[in-house]
């Protein structure tokens, strides 16, 4: 991984990552340019979850944002049928 990676999150159940590389960077936008993203997990603290959820729902109406735990949000593409 590149030198600009700085671990700011430590997954509490690493055995559930299914051989996924956990990448934590301060500013992820540069490493995501040109990539297809299917899902993003965001891990705010329990106290900050509602705050970040509300802001993200307002700023990004074109994606689905779910609370999937007391310290986790999942962001995916909207499903249009």
C-alpha positions as CSV (number, residue, x, y, z in Angstrom):
1,X,0.0,0.0,0.0
2,X,1.1,3.6,-0.6
3,X,2.9,5.6,2.1
4,X,-0.1,8.0,2.5
5,X,-2.0,5.3,4.4
6,X,-2.5,5.9,8.0
7,X,-4.5,3.6,10.2
8,X,-7.2,5.4,12.0
9,X,-9.6,2.5,12.6
10,X,-9.0,-0.9,14.0
11,X,-11.7,-3.5,13.1
12,X,-12.9,-5.2,16.2
13,X,-13.6,-8.5,14.4
14,X,-10.9,-8.9,11.9
15,X,-11.8,-12.6,11.3
16,X,-15.1,-11.3,9.6
17,X,-13.3,-9.3,6.9
18,X,-13.1,-12.3,4.5
19,X,-9.6,-11.5,3.3
20,X,-10.5,-7.9,2.6
21,X,-7.8,-5.3,2.9
22,X,-8.9,-2.6,5.4
23,X,-7.7,0.8,4.0
24,X,-7.9,3.8,6.3
25,X,-6.7,7.1,5.0
26,X,-7.3,10.7,6.2
27,X,-8.4,11.8,2.7
28,X,-9.5,8.9,0.5
29,X,-10.6,10.9,-2.6
30,X,-7.3,10.7,-4.5
31,X,-6.9,6.9,-4.2
32,X,-10.6,6.4,-5.3
33,X,-10.4,8.4,-8.5
34,X,-11.2,6.2,-11.5
35,X,-12.3,3.3,-9.4
36,X,-15.8,1.6,-9.4
37,X,-17.1,1.6,-5.9
38,X,-19.9,-0.7,-4.9
39,X,-20.1,-0.1,-1.1
40,X,-18.5,2.1,1.5
41,X,-18.6,1.5,5.2
42,X,-18.2,4.5,7.4
43,X,-17.4,4.0,11.1
44,X,-18.1,7.1,13.2
45,X,-18.2,6.8,17.0
46,X,-21.5,5.9,18.6
47,X,-21.9,9.5,19.7
48,X,-21.3,10.8,16.2
49,X,-23.3,8.4,14.1
50,X,-26.6,10.3,14.0
51,X,-24.8,13.6,13.2
52,X,-22.8,12.2,10.3
53,X,-25.8,10.1,9.0
54,X,-28.0,13.2,8.9
55,X,-25.4,15.3,7.1
56,X,-24.6,12.6,4.6
57,X,-28.3,11.9,3.8
58,X,-28.7,15.6,3.1
59,X,-25.5,16.1,1.0
60,X,-25.7,12.8,-1.0
61,X,-29.3,12.1,-2.0
62,X,-28.1,10.2,-5.0
63,X,-26.9,7.2,-2.9
64,X,-28.5,5.0,-0.3
65,X,-27.2,5.5,3.3
66,X,-28.1,3.0,6.0
67,X,-27.3,2.7,9.7
68,X,-26.2,-0.8,10.1
69,X,-25.0,-0.7,13.7
70,X,-24.3,1.7,16.5
71,X,-21.0,2.7,14.9
72,X,-21.5,1.9,11.3
73,X,-23.1,3.3,8.1
74,X,-23.2,1.7,4.7
75,X,-23.3,3.7,1.5
76,X,-24.4,2.0,-1.7
77,X,-25.9,3.0,-5.1
78,X,-29.6,3.6,-5.2
79,X,-31.7,0.8,-6.6
80,X,-34.0,2.0,-9.4
81,X,-36.6,-0.5,-10.6
